[in-house]
Amino acid sequence: MKKLLQLFFFFSFLISFSQSNTTFNYGKFTEPDAKNELSLYFKSEVPKKLLRRSVFAPKKNDIILSFSINKENKPYNIAINTFRSKDLYEAIVKAFEKYPLEKLKLDTLNSSNRYSLQIISKKKNKAIFNCSTTIMVASPPIYDSCSDLTYYEDLKTCLNIAVKEHFYKKANFNLLNNASRVNLNEEKDFELQLYKEVELFIHFSVSKSGQLISNKTRVPTVFKEEVLRILASFPTVKIPGTFNGLKNEPLHSFKIQFKQGEKPIYSAQDASSIRFTKPSTENELSSFYLEKLSKEFIEKANLNRINNRLSLSFELDKKNNPFNITTNARSTALNDEVISIFKEYPIEKLTFADKGAFNNYNIQILSFTDGKTIVNTDSIIGYVKFPVFKGCENTKNIAANKKCFSKGIQTHFSEKFNSNLPNQLGLSPGRLRILIRFKIDVNGSVVRVNTKLSKPSPEIDFEVKRVMSLLPKMKSSQMQNGKIVNVKFSFPFTFIVQ
């Protein structure tokens, strides 16, 4: 029977999606040409063996690249809507960073826009470079209080923050305290009733007339009308978003953690991190960077009141040597300079709150303070500790640990799932897609398992939850700066019944 059932696992932390318009038909409207200059360039720069690893999103025959522009007219935040192929992603990004943008024949390059184009398509089930000749341009909605900002991502974030603050001020959270046992088949109702707390996922779009519209928001039933009321009470966004020169309805989202009996209180996203890491302009690392980093490079940080920190992250090997060093700089030159200076600094002089396997460390280097960018480094090194699946303790780094984590769950399912069940239920041949969400508690146990099936099947749902309940305890929970992080893990997989 096992031969009749195939399980395909696609784990969420291995997926990287672009920020481009996913419903737009690039093949029809952007004049892709396998023989244009960009296609031939990628073909010469990216090895064929990597191209063969292309994985297309469900029901898609194209792979889209999107990017933003910094003040030096260089691309950054390059995203590609392919997944399970880190090597392909890195090769394409590296090649695109070297490509002269003037050859894309754009009228203007503007930091407040997001650009996207098709780069790969299917031809007889084979992936080929088939790049757009016409580049699509997206601009975000601009809220009045955000008009001082000039970067695409900052304009989007600024609107998100404004809506989130409005939500905290206007929402009647008592509705969630008094929720009755209804509609327990819906995920968020079940979550609230069972655990007395719930993650509110507010997903909204900005209409062409500047109104906020709920779009696939996930909240308990009793709170849905309240979400509509609050979004409707938000001031009109006078400058709507556009895509391809036409008014567009871009999506935005944020989350609120609610616990019964406690009123949610808004706080800046990085407030708790700052309290832990205690940044200072006077510590030894700040003095080191102040001496080494020129004013010219500091200006290239292009920080502002929204994007107000330039940070560096890294891992440590068993000999305490840093590796996999990255920054969130919007300039490649600044990124390289900040990393180069960090490599000169004696690692033993840094103050680590925790040194352990599979920690990702983070240091603030620059901050936007009192209207200017300054060197202001953390005094204590912040960190995120990733959970470890039983048997993965000796993997070399975080990436290898994540792969081992996913493989461990895949093996567990293959061994524990009742492969005869789909046949016993008489399921017709085809695909059954299941999305599983879960958390890992303070003891390392898998808890709060929720499933979503493409076709209703209580028996399959029960079997998936049974199998998840048998997972061994993790060696650690996900932690950030010494505290358990309230993060959901999720992975989709597909049954193929033949």
N, C-alpha and C positions, 0 to 999 in steps of 0.2 A: 504493500500500500504506500509506503514512503515514496516510491518512485512517481506516484500520481500526484504528490503534493510538493510544490516547490515554494520555499520561503526566500523572499528577497528583502534584505534589510538595508535601509538607507537612513543613517543616523544624522540627527539634526545638526550636530556640531561639526559635521564634515561638509556642510552645504554652504556655498557662498552665492547669494543672489544679487543681481544688479539692482540699481534704483531706477532703471528706465521704465517706460510705459510698457507693461507686460502684455497688454491687449493689442498693441499697435502692430500692424502687418508691415514689417520692415521689408520683406521680400517684394511686396507690391508697390510700396511708395518711396523707397530709397534707392532704387536703381542699382541693386547689387550686381557686381561684375567680377567674375573669377579671374579676369585678366587686367583689372585696373591696377594702378601703381601700388596701392596699399595691400591688395591681395597678394601680388607678387612679392612685396616686401616681407609680409608675414611668412609666405611660403619659403623664402630664403633664410629667415631668421629662426623659425620654429621647426625643430626636427619632426619628421613624419611620424615617428614612433609615438611622440607626444600627442600629435593631432589625432591619432587613432584612439586615444583615450577620451575623446570628447563624449560627454554624456548630455543628452538633450532633455530638457524638462518635459514632463508628460504632455502629449499632444502638441509638442513644438518641434519645428524643423529648422530652427535657427538658434544661434547663440549670439547674444547681444553684449557689446562692451559699452560701458558708460563712464564718464569722467567729468571732473570739475577742473577749473582753471585757477591758478594762484595769481598774485599780483605781478609775477615775473612772466606771465603768459605760458606757464609750464603746466602739464597735466598732473593731477594728484587725485587721490581717492578713486583709483581706477577699479571698477567692479565688472565682473563677468558672470552671466547667469548660467554657469556650468558648475558641476560639483563632482566630488570623488576624484578629482585630478589636480592635486596641488601643483605638481610639476608643470602641467600645461598652463595653469593659471599664471604661475610665476614667469614662465617663458614668454607668454603673451604680454604681460605687464612690462617686463624688462625691454622687450622689443618696442612696444608702443611709446615708452618714455623716451626712446631715442629718435622716434620718427618726427620729422619737421611738421609741426601743426599747420603751417601755412599751406602745405600741400593738400589739406583737407578742404580747401576752398570755402572756408567760412567767411561770411562778411565781417564779423567781429568776434573777438574772444572776450568774454565777460565773466568775471568771477561770480556774478549772481545767477548764472545759468548752469544747467546740467546738460551735457551733450551725450548723445547715444547713437550707435550705429551697429548694423549687423556685421559680424566678422566671419562666422562659420555657418554653413548650411549643410543639409543632407542632399546627397546626390546618389540615388540608388542605394540607400542605406550606408553610404560612405560619407564621412565628414570631409569637407573641403573648405579652404579659405575662399570666401565669396563675399567680399566686403562692400558695404554700401558706398555709393558714389555721393549721395546726398546725406548730410549729417542732420539728425534731428536735434532740436534745441528746446529745452524745457526751462521755464522760469517759475519760481514758487509764488504763491499768494503773498502779498506784502501787507502786513498789519501796520496800522499807523505808528504804534510805539516801537516798531522794528525797523523803521525806514532809515535809521542811521547805519544799518549793517549792509555789507557789500558782498558777503559770501552766500552762495546757495544754501549750504547746510546750516549756516547761522540763521538765515531768514526762516527756514523751516523750524529749527529748534526754538527760535524766539516765539513764533506763533504757538508752538506746542506748549511752551512754558506759560504763556499768557492764558491759554485755554485751561491748562491744568490748575493754575492759581485760581481762576474764575470758578472752576469746578469745586475746589476745596471750600471756597467762600460761600457758594450758593447751594451746595448739595444737602439734602436732608438725609443724612446717613442713618437716622433713626428708623427709616423704613427697613433697613437691613437687620436692625435689632429685633424688630417685630414681625419678621417674615414667618409665615406659617408653612406647614408641610404640604406644599403643592408643587406640581410639575417636577417631581423628583427624578423624572427621566432626563431632564435637562442638566447638563454638566454643572453649571454654576449654582443651581438650586441644591443639587446633591452635595456639592462642595461646602456650601454654607451650612446646611442642616447637619451634616455629618461632622464637620471639623470646627464649626462656630467661627470660621474665618474664611475669607474668600479673596481672590485676586480679581479686581475689577479691571477689565480690559476695554478701554474706551478707544474705539476706532472710528474716525470721522473723516469726512471729506469737506472741502470748501467748494460750494456750488459756484456756477458761473456768475451768479448775482452777489456772491460774497457771503452767503449764509452757511452756517455749519450744519452738516447733515450726518446723522449716525449711519455708519456703514460697517456692518458685521461686528458691532459691539457685542462683547460677551460679558453679561452681568446677570445676576439672579432676576427672575421674572418680575418680582415686586419692585425692582429698581429701573426697569426699562423705560417707563414713562418719565421718570425723574431725569434720566439721561437726555431724553428728547427735550424736556423743558429747559434744562440748563444750557444745552447747545443752542437752542433757539433764542435764549436771552443774551448770548454773546454778541457784542457789537459787530456790525457788518464789516467784513474785510473789503476795503474799497478797491484794492488792486488784485484781481483774481489771477490764478496761475494760468500759464499757457503751455501748449505743446504743439510744435510744428506751426507756430504762429496763430493758433486758435485757442480760445478759452478752454481751459481744462479743469478737471476736478481732482486734484492730487489728494492722496491719502495721508493722514496723520494718525498717530496713536500714542497713548501713554497708559501706564498702569498705576493703580492705587491698591495698596494692601489694606484690607479692612478686617478688623477683629471685633467680634461682638462685645459691646460694653466699653469700647474705646473709640473716641472720635479721632479720625485721621487728621494729622497736622502736617501741613506742607513744610518741606524743608528743601533747600537747594541740594541737587544731586550729589555734589562733592563735599557737603558740609561735614559728614561723619568721617570721611577720609582725612580731611584737613585737621580735624581734632586729634586723630590718631598719629598722623605723620609730622605734625608741628613744623611746617615750613618756616624758614628763617633766612633773612638776607645776610646774617652774620655768622652762620656756621662755616665749618672748614670747607665743605663742598661748594658752597656759594662763593667763597673767596677764590677757590680754585677755578671755577667757571668764569668768574668775573675777570680774572687775569688772562684766561685763555680765549674766551669767546669775544670776538670783536663786536662793536656797535652795529656794523653792517649786517652781521649775521643775526643779531638780536632783532633788528628791524624786519628781517625776512620772516620772523615768526608770525607776523600779521595777527597778533592776538587782539581780542576785543572783549567786551563785557559778557558775551555768550561763549565764545571759544577762548576761555581765559587762562588756560594752562597748557604748557608744552611739557609733556612727560616722556620719560624713557622707561622701557620695560625690558626685563632680561630673565634668564634662568641661570642657575649655578650647577656646574658639574660636580662630581664627587671630590674634586680637588679644590672646590670653591672658586673656580674660574668662570666668569660670566660668559654666556653664549646666547645665541638667538636674541641679539640686542636690537630693539626697534624703538622708534619714536612716533608720535602723532603729528610730526611736523608737516606743513603743507609745502615745504620746499625740500627737494632732494639734497641740495647743497647744505642746507641747515641740518637736515637729518644726519648726513655724513659727518658734519663737523661736531655735532653734539655727541655722537657715538665715539668719534675719534678721541675727543677730550676725555670721555668717560673711561676709555680703555687705558688712559695714562694715570688715572687716579687709583691709588692703592685700595684694593677691595677690602682689606682688613680694617680700614678706617671708617667704613660704613657701619652704622648701627642697625642691626637686623633684629626685629622683634621676634622672628621665627625663622629658623633655618631648617628646612626639611625637604624631602623629596617631593617633586612635582609642585613646587611653589613657583608662581609667576610673580616676580618682584616689580614694583613700580616706584619711580622717583619723579617728583615734580622738579623741573629744571628752571623754567621761566613762568612768570605769572603776570597777568594784566591787573595792575594795582594802581588805584588813584589816577586812572586815565593814561597809564604808560606801561610798557613792558619792561620788567626788571628780572634780574637773576634772583631767584628765591627758592632754594632747594629744600627738600624735605630733610628733617633732622633724624627721623626714624623711617626705615624703609617699609613701605606698605607692601602687602602681598595678597595673593589669592591662592588658596590650596585646593587642588582638584581631587575629587574622590578617586579611590583606587580599588579596582575590582580584585577579588581574591585570585592570586596567581600572577598579578601584574606588578608586583612590588619591585621587580628588578629591571623594568623597562628603563630606557636611557633618558627619556625626556617627556615633556608633557604631551607632545604630539603622539609619541609611541604609546604612552599611557592611555590616551583617548582611543587609539586604535585597538589596544588590548581590551579596554572597557567594552567597546562595541562588539568585538569578537567574542568576549566572554558571554555577553547576553545572547548573541547569535547562537553560540554552541549550546547554551542553556535551553533556548527555545527548541532547537533541533532535537535535543535529548528528551525534553519533558512534555512538549506539546503532543497531544493525541492526534497523530496524523491520520487516523481512521475517521475522525469526527466529520470532516467535510463530506466524505462518502456516505457515512451513516445518516447524515442530514439530507442527503440527496441533492447537494448543491450542484447547480448546472456548471459545466465547464466555463472557465474564464477567470477573471481577476477579482479578488476581494481585497480591498485596501483597508488597512487598519492603522490608525494613529494612536499611539500609547503615550500618555503623559504621566509622570510620576515625580516624587520628591525623595530625597535621601535624608533621613532624620539624624539627630545628634548621635545616635548609636550606630549609624551606618546602614540602617535597614531601609528597604524600599517601601515607601508609604504613599498614600493618596493616589492610587492608580486609577486613571480614567482612560476610557477608550472611545474611539469614534470610528465607526465602520461605514464603508461606502454603501453597503447593503445591510439592513437590519438582520441580526442573528443573535438572539439572546444566548444561545448555546455557545457560539464562538466567543462572544463577549465574556461569558463566565469562564471559559477555558483559558483565555488570555490572562484574565485576572488571577486565576488559579496558578498558572505558570509563573507569573510575576511574583506571587506571594512566596514562591519556593526559591527565589533568588538568594544566594548567600549574602551575608552582611558585607558591606564595603569596609575597607580598612580605615577609611575616614570619610567624613562628610565634606561637602564643598564649604570652604571657609574664606572669609575676607577679614583681614586684620584682626584675627582672633575670634570672630563671631561666625556662627552658622549663617550662611547666605540663603535667603528664601528664594531659591531658584528651582524652576521646574525643568526637568529633563524630558525630552520627547524624542521619539523615533517612529517613523512610519515603516511598515513592511507590507508586503503583498503576498497573498496566497495565489498560486496559479494551479487551479484544479483542472487536470487533463481528462 
